[in-house]
Amino acid sequence: MTELTIGDYVNNYLVKAVDHIIKHSGSKQVSLLGYCWGGDLALMFSALHPEKVKNIVTFATRGDFSIDNNLLSVWARNINADAIVDAFGITPSAFINSSFLLRSPIDVLHKYPHFFFEGDKPKDIDSMVQFLATETWLYDSPPITGEIFRHFVNDYYKKNLFIKNEMIIGKNDKIDLSKIRQPFLNVIAKKDDLVDPKSNKAINNAIGSTDKSFIEFDSGHVGARISSRAHMQLWPKVGDWLKNR
């Protein structure tokens, strides 16, 4: 498992998953939605296997990694990924979670009293349960396969090869975003502190689709995905876009 690459995921696991869906649904193609790094994987898959993809939706996904100047991206561009992978074989989940927490330790210390109490009174049980469920999801990070972490840090964050159409995965598969022709929707979180919205928007300029658009939602990286407001205002728009394609 420690030697699995991005090529293994895109050309093996994702191909098998999509083929299974196509077989059992009776459809000829699938629509892909990718969140964060998953959006980059969806674009890679679409560039290499266009005959299997009908529509593409990316969500809070980096395009131009050089634009991102948030703390996590600055760390990624300066970290020695080779040393971490060579030492552990994987990128431990504790390392990943600690990186997120260390972006703003003060906010972490303030978060729990703020969410459990409203003034002097404790919040209602439903609000607490929802908060704990979200926290469990946020920090239930699996370790990242070593070679995938090495590839993302060195070729994406440091060399910015993805947006330059110079990314190579697998044996010799070049990712050329300009060859993507499927209808494309790019969902951007305007207050995203993990992915700069400008980095996100850069994807629209890079891909070759003529039917391409984006939706900007006034929320952060996580809130745009799971908040009640996102479910009421954002996701119906994404559903309508898919219905019309």
C-alpha positions, 0 to 999 in steps of 0.5 A, a space after each residue: 500500500 505504501 507504494 501506490 501512486 496517483 497513477 494506480 488510483 486514477 488508472 486502476 481503482 477509479 477505472 474499476 469503480 466507474 466501470 462498475 457503475 456503468 455496468 450496473 446502471 446501464 449508463 454509457 458514462 458517469 458524472 464525476 464530482 471531486 472535493 478538494 484533492 478529489 477534484 484534481 483526481 476527477 480532472 486527471 481521470 477525465 483527461 485520460 478516460 474521456 469516453 467514460 465521463 459525461 460531466 465534471 464538477 470540481 468543488 474547492 479544488 486547487 488549480 494553480 498551486 502557485 497562487 495559494 499562499 495560505 499557511 498550509 500551502 506555504 508549508 507544503 512548498 517548503 516541507 521535505 516530503 521525501 524525508 517524511 515518506 522515506 521515514 514512515 512509508 506513509 504520511 501519518 494521520 496525526 501529522 495531517 491533523 496536527 498540520 490543520 490544527 497548527 494553522 490557528 491554535 488560538 481558534 482551536 482553544 476557543 472553538 469548544 467553549 464557543 460551540 458548547 455554550 451560548 452566553 452562560 447557557 449550554 446549547 441545545 443537544 441537537 446543536 451539540 450532536 451536530 457539532 461533534 459529528 462534524 468534528 469527528 468527520 474533520 479529524 477522521 483523517 486516514 494516512 496518505 499513501 506515501 508516494 501520493 503525498 510525495 507526488 502532490 507535494 513535489 509536483 503540484 505544490 512545488 513545481 505547479 505542473 498540474 496547471 502547466 499541463 506537464 503532470 505525468 502519472 502512471 508509466 507515462 500518462 501526461 495530464 493535459 487539461 486542455 483536452 478535457 471537453 466535457 461540460 464542467 462546473 467549478 464550485 468555489 468557496 469564497 471564504 476558503 482558507 485552504 484553497 485560494 478562490 483564484 487558484 480554484 478559478 484558474 481551472 476554468 481557464 486551463 480546461 478545453 471545455 466550451 461548456 464551463 462555468 462556476 458557482 461562487 458560494 459565500 462560505 469556507 472550505 467545509 461550510 460550503 459542503 456540509 452547512 444547512 445553508 449550503 444544502 438549501 442554496 448551493 447543492 440545488 444549483 449543482 443538481 439543476 446544472 447536472 439536470 440540464 446537461 
